[in-house]
């Protein structure tokens, strides 16, 4: 639970009372790989914070998987529309590895941000951080070729590329497995690891 507070403190200050209230509201959880923390049609009732492992947000069609994001150690895993607007989810939140962390229930989250304006400000900053990441991802998908998307992912998320199966990274980069394999080879041939 301390990791959650440390992560929030990177975005600003929290008084001791707020930190204690947040730690009290945080519920430890653990799950194995392939566990769905959320599935389409469900309404997300908690925001997850990852201490260990990797969670992904993804969509499935009958013939393809689209990975929209990964959350690893020190990151949040939330279907924003479902959690904040109480709408049935369109996506899955699935553990890619064994995961440990904490979650805060929606009613506790709402109470805490109302009771502690400084926490509400930090949540706003965290939200802006993830919005920027989303915009950069959209830019990458629309403006960069396959090789540049791969190179950028390796530069930004080397922690994930070593752990995740190739098929998940390929789905995240919007590549079929053969294109992904070619981009990896090209990257190694040009001196990358």
C-alpha positions in Angstrom: 0.0 0.0 0.0 3.0 2.3 0.5 3.8 2.0 -3.2 0.4 3.6 -4.0 1.1 6.6 -1.8 4.7 6.9 -3.2 3.4 6.9 -6.7 0.8 9.6 -5.9 3.5 11.7 -4.2 5.3 11.9 -7.5 2.5 14.1 -8.7 2.3 16.4 -5.6 1.8 16.5 -1.9 -0.6 14.6 0.4 -1.1 15.3 4.1 -0.7 12.5 6.6 -4.4 12.3 7.2 -5.1 11.7 3.5 -2.3 9.2 3.2 -3.7 7.3 6.2 -7.2 7.4 4.8 -6.0 6.1 1.4 -4.0 3.3 3.0 -7.1 2.3 5.0 -9.3 2.2 1.9 -6.7 0.2 -0.2 -7.6 -3.5 -0.3 -4.8 -5.9 -1.2 -5.4 -8.3 -4.1 -3.5 -11.0 -6.0 -4.4 -12.9 -9.1 -2.8 -15.4 -11.5 -2.1 -14.8 -15.2 -5.1 -14.8 -17.5 -7.5 -13.6 -14.7 -10.0 -11.1 -16.0 -10.3 -8.2 -13.6 -13.0 -6.8 -15.8 -15.0 -8.1 -18.8 -17.2 -6.4 -21.4 -20.7 -5.7 -19.9 -19.4 -5.4 -16.4 -19.2 -2.1 -14.5 -15.8 -1.5 -12.9 -16.2 -1.0 -9.2 -12.6 -0.5 -8.2 -9.5 1.2 -9.4 -6.4 -1.1 -9.4 -2.9 -0.2 -8.5 -0.2 -2.6 -9.6 2.6 -3.5 -7.2 3.9 -6.5 -9.1 3.1 -8.0 -12.5 1.4 -6.7 -15.7 -2.3 -6.0 -16.5 -3.6 -5.1 -20.0 -6.6 -3.4 -21.4 -7.8 -5.2 -24.5 -10.6 -5.9 -26.9 -11.5 -9.2 -28.5 -13.2 -9.8 -31.8 -13.9 -13.2 -33.1 -10.7 -13.2 -35.1 -8.4 -10.6 -33.5 -7.2 -9.1 -30.2 -6.5 -5.4 -29.8 -4.3 -4.4 -26.9 -4.9 -0.8 -25.9 -2.6 -0.5 -22.9 -0.4 -2.2 -20.3 -0.1 -1.3 -16.6 2.9 -2.6 -14.7 4.6 -2.0 -11.4 3.7 1.5 -10.0 0.8 2.1 -12.5 -3.0 2.1 -12.4 -5.3 -0.3 -14.3 -8.7 1.2 -14.9 -11.4 1.2 -17.6 -12.0 4.9 -17.3 -15.4 5.0 -18.9 -16.7 2.2 -16.8 -15.2 3.3 -13.5 -15.9 7.0 -13.6 -19.1 7.1 -15.6 -20.6 3.8 -14.4 -21.0 2.4 -17.9 -20.7 -1.3 -18.9 -17.2 -1.9 -20.0 -16.3 -2.4 -23.6 -12.9 -3.9 -22.8 -11.3 -6.6 -20.8 -8.7 -5.9 -18.0 -6.7 -9.1 -17.9 -3.6 -10.1 -15.9 -0.7 -10.9 -18.3 1.4 -12.3 -15.4 0.8 -13.1 -11.8 -0.3 -9.7 -10.3 -0.2 -8.3 -6.8 -1.5 -4.9 -5.8 -4.2 -3.0 -4.2 -7.6 -1.6 -5.2 -9.8 1.1 -4.0 -13.6 0.7 -4.3 -15.6 3.3 -6.2 -17.5 4.5 -3.2 -14.3 4.9 -1.2 -12.6 6.7 -4.1 -15.5 9.1 -4.4 -15.5 9.8 -0.7 -11.7 10.3 -0.6 -11.5 12.8 -3.5 -14.4 14.7 -1.9 -12.9 14.8 1.6 -9.4 15.5 0.4 -9.1 18.2 -2.3 -5.4 17.7 -2.6 -6.1 14.0 -3.5 -8.6 15.2 -6.1 -5.8 17.4 -7.6 -3.4 14.5 -7.7 -6.0 12.3 -9.4 -6.5 15.1 -11.9 -2.7 15.1 -12.6 -2.5 11.4 -12.9 -5.5 11.4 -15.3 -3.7 14.0 -17.4 -0.6 11.9 -17.4 -2.5 8.9 -18.8 -4.4 11.1 -21.3 -1.0 12.3 -22.7 0.2 8.7 -22.9 -3.0 7.8 -24.8 -2.5 10.7 -27.2 1.1 9.7 -27.8 0.0 6.1 -28.4 -2.6 7.3 -31.0 0.1 9.4 -32.7 2.4 6.3 -32.8 -0.3 4.2 -34.3 -1.3 6.7 -37.0 2.0 8.4 -37.8 4.8 5.9 -37.3 5.6 2.9 -39.4 5.9 -0.6 -37.9 9.6 -0.4 -37.3 9.4 3.0 -35.6 6.5 1.8 -33.4 8.6 -1.2 -32.3 11.8 0.9 -31.7 9.8 3.4 -29.6 8.2 0.6 -27.6 11.6 -0.9 -26.8 12.9 2.5 -25.8 10.0 3.3 -23.5 8.9 -0.1 -22.2 12.0 -2.4 -22.1 10.6 -3.7 -18.8 7.6 -5.2 -20.7 9.2 -6.4 -23.9 11.4 -8.9 -21.8 8.4 -10.4 -20.0 5.4 -10.3 -22.3 4.7 -12.9 -25.1 5.4 -11.6 -28.6 1.8 -12.0 -29.6 0.7 -9.4 -27.0 3.3 -6.9 -27.9 2.5 -7.4 -31.6 -1.2 -6.8 -30.8 -0.3 -3.6 -28.8 1.8 -2.4 -31.7 -1.0 -3.2 -34.2 1.2 -5.7 -36.1 0.6 -9.3 -37.2 3.0 -11.8 -35.8 5.1 -12.0 -39.0 5.6 -8.3 -39.2 6.5 -8.1 -35.6 9.1 -10.8 -36.0 10.6 -8.9 -39.0 10.7 -5.7 -37.0 12.5 -7.4 -34.1 15.1 -8.9 -36.5 15.6 -5.5 -38.2 16.1 -3.9 -34.8 18.7 -6.5 -33.7 20.4 -6.2 -37.1 20.7 -2.5 -36.5 22.4 -3.0 -33.1 19.4 -3.2 -30.8 19.0 -5.9 -28.3 
